[in-house]
Amino acid sequence: PEKLLILGGTREAYELAECLVSEFSSEQLIVISSLAGATVKPKIPAGEVRIGSFGGLSGLRNYLVREKISMLVNATHPYASQISKNALAVAKELRLPYLRLTRPPWVKLPGDHWIEVPDMEAAANYLIDHKTVSQNQLSKHSVFLSIGNRGLNLFRECKNNRFLVRTVDLPDVSSSWTKATFLEGRGPFTLENELALLRQNAITILITRNSGGGSTYAKIEAARELRIPVVMVARPVTSSSEICQSLDDTTNWISKKIML
C-alpha cells in the first residue's frame, strides 16, 4: 500500500484523515497523522497517529525514510512556517510527492477596518507607536490578542496597554504577565459570544492572524459590527507550487497518486 503522512493539527487535517480512512482500504493506503503535541489534550484523528516534534529537518527526513512514506501532505496551520519549510525541503530532497493543504485567508469586507502588518513584531510596534486619542487625552488601548501561544512575549513591551489573551491552553507567560487577562478557549466561537466578550472587556483593538476558516471568524464579524479596528498579521510567504485550498482537490490529488 501507499503510505501517506499528514502533518496535521488543523480542522482540514482531521477531515482529510477521516475522509481517506473511509474511502481507501488499508491495502491501498495507510494514513498517518502527525501532531506537534502543542496542546495538552489534542483531538485524535482517524488512522494512525504520532505525536511530538520530529527534531528539525534531519529528524523529519529520518522519519520519512524509516517509515517508507510515499506521499506527504502538509496540512498544518497557515502560520506553522518552520515545519512547512522543512517539509518542502525534505520532500524535494527525497523526491516525495508533496502537497500543501491550507484554508483560504479571510478577505476584507465593507465595514472592516484592518491595519495589515507583515508579522507579529510589526503588530507589537503598531501598538507602541499608535495611541488612542480620546477627549484630547492619550488613553490606553484595551487589546484582544488572539494570535496563539507564539509571539506573546513581543507584546509585553507594550506598557501602555491592557490585554485580553485567548489561547487553547494557558501559555507559560500567563503566570508572570500581570497586565494581561488570560482566557482558555477552542473554536468554533459564535458571533453572540464574541460580541459579548468584546463589549464586556471594553476592547478597542483586536490583534489576530489571518488564519482563515469558519472556526474563529466570528471575532472578525464582531469587530466589524462594533467598529473595532483589527491589526491583521499577514501569513508567512510560501514557496510551494503545489497548494490546495479544498478537501476535494486534495483527495483527488491523493487518488491519482494511488492509481498510478
N, C-alpha and C positions, 0 to 999 in steps of 0.2 A: 504493500500500500504506500501511497504518498504520505509524507509527514509534514504537517503544517504547524508552524509556531506562530501564535498570535501574541504580539506584545500588547497587553490589554490594560484593563482597569477602567475603561470608559464604557458608557452605555452601548456604544456601537460595537465594542469588542464582545460584550456579553451577548448581544443579539446575533452577532456573526457566529460565535461558537455554537449557540443554541440551534441556529438555522442549519449549520453544516453537519452537526451531530445527528440531526433528524433527517437530513437529506441524503447523507452518504453512509454506507456501512463501514465498519472498522477494517474491512478487507480492502476498501477503496481509499479511505482517508483516515489518518489518525490526527486528531485535533488536540494540540497542547496550548493552553493559555498560560502566559507568564504575567504574574502580578508583582509589582515592585515591593509590596509589603509596607507601603507608606501609611495605610490606615490600619487601625487596630483590629477591626472586625470586617475584613473585606467580604463582599458577596462572592460566592464561589461559582464560576462559570461551568457550563456543560463541557464534557470531555475531560481530558487530563489537565492537571494544573501543577504549576511550580510557582513558589513564592519566594521573593528575595532578589537582591541585586545580583547581576552576573559578575560583577567585579571589573567593570570597564570593558573596553573594546576587545582585549585579548580573552577575557572571560566569556564574552558572548560568542566569539569565534570558536573557542574550545567547545562550548556547549553545542553549537550548531553542527560541528564536525562529529563530536562524540555521539550525539543523538541521531545522526544521519537525517537532519532536517532537509526537506527538499523544496519547501516554499516558506517565505517569510512575509507576514502581514503586520505592519506597524500600525496599530490602532490605539496608540497611546494618546494622551491629552495633547491638544494643539500646542501647548507650551512646554511639553517634555522634550526640550531641544537636544539635550546630551544623548539620550538613548536613541533619538531619531538620527542624529549624526552617526553614531556608532553602527546602528542597524544598516543604514545606507552604505557606509564604507565597507562593512563586512560582507554584505550581500554582493557588492561589486567585486570584492576580492575573491569570494568563493563562487562567483557566477551563479548565485541563487536567484530564482525569480522573486522579485520584491515589489510590494505594493504598499503605499501609504494611504490608509483609510482615515479620513478626517472630516468632521462635520463642517458644513459651510459656516463662515463667520456671520455674525449679526450685521444687518445693514441699517444705517442711519435713516430714520423716518422723519417726516414732518413733525415738528414739535420736540424732537430730540435736541438737546444742547450738549454735544460731545466736544470734549477737548482731547484730540487724538495725539498720543505721545508714543515714541518708538519703543520704550522699555520702562521697567519698574523704577529705575533711577530717575528717569525724566519725570515720572509721575510724582515721586517724592519731591523733586526740585520744583515742580509746579506749585506744590503746597507751600514750600518755603518762600517762593518768590511772589505768590499772589495771596493777598489778604482780602477778607470780605469787608467792604465798606458799608457800614450800617449807621444811619443817622450821623454821618460825618465822623464816625469813630471807627477805628480798626477793631474788628471783633474776631473772635476765634472761629475757625471752621469746625463744624461738627461732621466728622468724616465717617462714612460707612465704607469700610475696607473689606472687599470681597475678592481676594486675589490668591486664595490658597495659603499654604504654610510658608512657601518660599518667598523671600524678599521682604518679609515683615520688618526685619531689623532696619532697613533703609528709612522706614517711616518714624522710627524712634527719634530721628534727628529733627522732626517737625514739632518743635517745642510748643508752638502756639495753638496746637490743635487737640481736640478731644476725639478719640477713636472708638468706633464700634467695629469689632473684628469678628467676622464669621468664618469658621473653618469646620471641616468634617470632624477632626479630632483637635483637642486643645493643643496648641503648639508649645514648645519648650519656653518660649519667650513670655508666655502668659503670666508666669509667676513673678517676673521682675518688671514688667511694663505696667506701671501703676496708672498711667494716663489713658489706658485702654480698657474697654469692657469687652470680654470675650464671650462669644456665643457659639455653641456647637450646633451644627445643622447640616443635613444632607438633603439635596433636592430630590424630587421636584417641589418647588415652592409656588404658592398661589399668589395672585395679584393682591387679593384681600390681605394675606399675611404680610406681604412686602409693604403695602401702603401703611398698615398699622405699625410696622417696625420703623419705617422712616419717620412717621408722624410722632410716635412715642419718644423717639430719641432725638427729635428736632434736627434731623440730618440736613445739612446744607450742601453736601457734595458727596458723590459716590465715586469710588475708585475701583475699577474692575478690569479684568482681562476680557478680550473678545473671544470667549470660549465657544460661542455658537450653541445651537441646540435649544430645546424647549425647557429643559430641567431648571435652569436658573434665569430664564429670560424675563420672568415676572418683575425682577428688580429694575430692569430697563424700562418696562412699561410703567412701573410705579414712579420712577424718576421723571418720566415724560409727563405723567398726569400731574405730579406735584411741582413740575418745572424746576427740578433739581439738576444742576449740571453734572455730567458724567465724564470723569477722566478715564478715557478708554485706552488701555495699553495694547499696542499692536501685537500681532502674532510674530513669532520668530520667522525669518525668511527660510523657506525650504528649497532645497536644490534638487529634489526628486522629481523626475519627469513622470513617473507612474503614480498619479494621485487619483483616488476615487473619493467621491463625496456621498455615495449611496451604497446601501447594503446590497441591492440587486446587482449593481455593477461589479462589486467585489466578489459576490458568489459566482457570477458569470465568469470572471477572470480565473477564479479557482477551478471551476468546472472545466474550462478549456484546458488548463494545465493537466488536470487529471485525465482528460480524454486523449491527450497527445500520445 
